[in-house]
């Protein structure tokens, strides 16, 4: 599930062209959470290892995380905090699922974009697509309920991953189910079901899923980063959140 062997290296050759292709899919921002929340209510957030404030509370405590996020949003007078693509983070050290590996294999570089907001917030299909797979990834620090959509645009196929959803989001979903662009895909889960995080959406683009189903690495070790940067381009190419 976590292996990267077998990835078609020919995909890497045209990665710049693929990023340009993604950027050109839409000239305007594509909504991914409830569109009643204006982009004016979004604010960037840094939870990298460079942010000393993250060191001031117990990162193993999801309630402390939620308090930190809510305080940040309140101070900024915003509703959604966003960011994190290729951000190097210490927060994964709280989980044995990530921590109990050799230093060279430590996965702590984030491959998607996070949108931190209230549990129950509506999550939308960013593009029209069909359900490739779904799964409740229950490891501590993992995605919790997750949906992966398959998209084909101008004969180019790629995937989008939506992690940290509610259990209800995958209760009745079916592989092959079709979602139109902007339709409701699910809802954000609480810490009790989302991998023990403050509520947020992890959104990630994946060019080649290989043999993965309902799951795909959302963080990378430094030694594998060049591969994952190629296979998981910046989601903001679609979202266009300033």
C-alpha positions in Angstrom: 0.0 0.0 0.0 2.9 2.4 0.8 5.3 1.2 -1.9 6.2 3.5 -4.8 7.7 0.8 -7.1 5.9 0.3 -10.3 5.1 4.0 -10.8 5.3 4.7 -14.5 8.4 6.9 -14.7 7.3 8.2 -18.1 4.7 10.3 -16.2 7.5 12.3 -14.6 8.8 13.5 -17.9 5.7 15.6 -18.6 5.0 16.7 -15.1 5.4 20.4 -15.8 2.9 20.0 -18.6 0.6 18.2 -16.3 0.7 21.0 -13.7 0.0 23.5 -16.5 -2.9 21.3 -17.6 -4.3 21.3 -14.1 -3.9 25.0 -13.7 -5.8 25.6 -17.0 -8.8 23.4 -16.1 -10.4 26.5 -14.5 -9.6 30.1 -14.6 -11.5 30.7 -11.3 -11.3 29.1 -7.9 -13.0 25.7 -7.6 -15.0 25.3 -4.4 -14.2 22.2 -2.2 -16.1 23.0 0.9 -19.4 24.7 1.5 -19.6 27.6 -1.0 -21.6 29.7 1.4 -18.2 30.2 3.1 -16.7 33.0 1.0 -13.0 32.9 0.1 -12.8 36.2 2.1 -13.3 34.0 5.2 -10.1 32.0 4.4 -6.7 32.6 6.0 -3.4 30.9 5.5 -1.9 28.9 8.4 1.6 27.6 9.1 1.8 24.5 11.2 5.3 23.5 10.1 8.2 22.8 12.4 9.1 26.5 12.0 6.0 27.6 13.9 7.1 27.9 17.5 3.4 28.2 18.6 2.8 24.6 17.7 5.5 23.6 20.2 3.6 25.4 23.0 0.9 22.7 23.5 0.6 18.9 23.5 0.4 17.9 19.8 -0.7 14.5 20.9 -4.0 16.0 22.2 -6.5 16.6 19.5 -8.6 18.8 21.8 -5.5 21.0 22.2 -5.1 21.1 18.4 -8.7 22.1 18.0 -8.3 24.8 20.6 -5.3 26.2 18.8 -7.0 26.2 15.4 -10.2 27.8 16.8 -8.2 30.4 18.6 -6.2 31.2 15.4 -9.4 31.5 13.4 -11.0 33.7 16.1 -8.0 36.0 16.2 -8.0 36.3 12.4 -11.8 36.7 12.3 -11.9 33.9 9.7 -13.8 30.6 9.2 -11.3 28.4 7.3 -7.5 28.1 7.8 -5.7 26.6 4.8 -2.3 25.5 3.7 0.3 22.8 4.1 1.5 21.7 0.7 5.0 20.4 1.1 5.1 21.7 4.6 7.5 19.8 7.0 5.7 19.1 10.2 6.5 17.7 13.6 2.9 16.8 14.5 3.1 13.3 13.1 5.6 12.3 15.8 2.6 11.8 18.1 1.6 8.7 16.2 3.4 5.4 16.3 2.0 4.8 12.8 4.4 7.5 11.6 7.1 7.6 14.3 8.3 4.1 14.7 10.5 4.0 11.7 14.2 4.8 11.0 15.0 8.5 10.7 15.6 8.2 7.0 12.1 6.8 6.4 10.4 9.3 8.7 7.4 10.7 6.8 6.7 14.3 7.8 6.4 16.3 4.6 2.8 17.0 3.8 1.6 16.2 0.2 -1.9 17.8 0.2 -3.6 21.0 1.3 -5.5 21.1 4.6 -8.6 23.2 5.2 -9.2 23.6 8.9 -12.8 24.4 9.8 -15.8 23.1 11.8 -16.8 19.4 11.9 -19.9 18.8 9.8 -18.8 21.3 7.1 -19.9 20.2 3.7 -17.2 18.8 1.4 -17.7 19.1 -2.4 -16.4 17.2 -5.4 -13.9 19.6 -6.8 -14.4 18.2 -10.3 -16.9 15.8 -11.9 -15.7 12.3 -11.3 -16.6 8.8 -10.2 -15.8 7.0 -6.9 -12.6 5.0 -7.4 -12.5 3.8 -3.8 -13.2 4.6 -0.2 -12.1 3.4 3.2 -12.1 4.1 6.8 -8.3 4.4 7.6 -8.5 3.9 11.4 -4.8 4.1 12.4 -4.1 6.9 14.9 -3.0 9.9 12.9 -4.4 8.5 9.6 -7.1 9.8 7.4 -10.1 8.2 9.0 -13.0 8.0 6.4 -11.6 8.7 3.0 -12.9 9.0 -0.5 -10.9 8.9 -3.8 -12.5 10.2 -7.0 -11.3 9.4 -10.5 -11.4 12.2 -13.0 -10.9 12.2 -16.7 -10.5 15.7 -18.3 -9.6 16.0 -22.0 -8.5 12.4 -22.0 -6.2 12.9 -19.0 -7.0 10.7 -16.0 -6.0 11.6 -12.4 -7.4 11.3 -8.9 -8.4 13.4 -6.0 -8.3 12.3 -2.3 -10.6 13.6 0.4 -9.5 12.6 3.9 -10.8 13.1 7.5 -14.5 12.9 6.6 -17.3 11.7 8.8 -18.3 8.1 9.0 -21.7 9.0 7.4 -19.8 10.2 4.3 -18.8 6.6 3.4 -21.8 4.7 4.9 -23.7 4.4 1.7 -21.3 5.4 -1.0 -20.6 3.0 -3.9 -17.6 2.5 -6.1 -18.4 3.9 -9.5 -20.9 6.4 -8.1 -20.9 9.6 -10.1 -20.5 13.1 -8.7 -20.9 16.3 -10.6 -18.6 19.2 -10.0 -19.6 21.0 -6.8 -21.9 18.3 -5.6 -21.8 17.3 -2.0 -19.4 14.4 -1.5 -19.4 14.2 2.3 -18.9 16.2 5.6 -15.9 16.8 7.8 -15.5 14.4 10.7 -14.9 15.0 14.4 -11.6 14.0 16.1 -13.1 10.8 17.3 -13.4 9.4 13.8 -11.0 11.5 11.6 -7.7 10.1 12.8 -7.7 12.2 16.0 -7.1 15.6 14.5 -8.8 18.9 14.8 -11.5 18.8 12.1 -10.2 19.5 8.7 -10.2 18.3 5.1 -7.0 16.8 3.6 -7.3 17.3 -0.1 -4.7 15.8 -2.4 -4.2 15.2 -6.1 -2.6 12.0 -7.3 -1.6 11.3 -10.9 -0.9 7.6 -10.6 -2.6 5.6 -7.7 -0.6 2.5 -8.6 -2.3 -0.3 -6.6 -3.7 1.9 -3.8 -7.4 1.8 -2.9 -9.2 4.1 -0.5 -5.8 5.3 0.7 -2.6 7.0 -0.6 0.3 8.4 1.4 -0.4 12.0 2.5 3.1 12.6 3.8 6.5 11.7 2.5 9.9 11.1 3.8 12.6 13.4 2.5 14.2 10.5 0.6 11.0 9.9 -1.5 10.0 13.5 -1.9 11.0 14.0 -5.5 8.8 11.1 -6.5 5.8 12.3 -4.6 6.2 15.9 -5.8 5.9 14.6 -9.3 3.0 12.3 -8.5 1.1 14.7 -6.2 1.1 18.2 -7.7 0.0 21.2 -5.8 -3.8 21.0 -5.2 -4.0 24.8 -5.3 -3.6 24.5 -9.1 -7.3 23.7 -9.0 -8.5 25.5 -5.8 -6.7 28.8 -6.5 -7.0 29.9 -2.9 -4.9 33.1 -2.6 
